[in-house]
Amino acid sequence: MPAPTRRFMIFRGLAGGAAAVIASATAWVRPAEASEESEEAAGPILAKTKSIPVGGGRIINGKWVVTQPVKGTFRAFSAKCTHQGCPVSTIRGGTINCACHGSRFRIADGSVAKGPARRPLARKKIKVSKGVIRLS
Ligand code: FES
């Protein structure tokens, strides 16, 4: 086998350098992509756990209700009243309240505490991790 030429050695050096740059760029991009995918799979953020009072809750963007009936237990519901669809407006005294006709729903499970609504608020699945509550 003949000895490699100088031109061949320079070409081999450049090719090796290019491969190293591509490999390092790929390694740098992968963790960011993986992070975005896992956050996307977990669903949008509703609230931070510390923003939800124990024995109460918060109405989020007029669409969701997040409650903490007992310390460390979180629930989420649709904010749409099951009577005639008004958005619930307050959370007080252990109930989620609709001002339109006075229905009240329990913060623990969304069940009806006072009509005229007959059906519970629609419960939403959530994931709680690292102090953040997300829809799942
Ligand atoms: S729409 Fe809520 S009580 Fe009627």
Residues whose N, C-alpha, C, O or C-beta is under 5 A from the ligand:
A	BS01	FES	C81 H83 Q84 G85 C86 C98 C100 H101 G102 S103
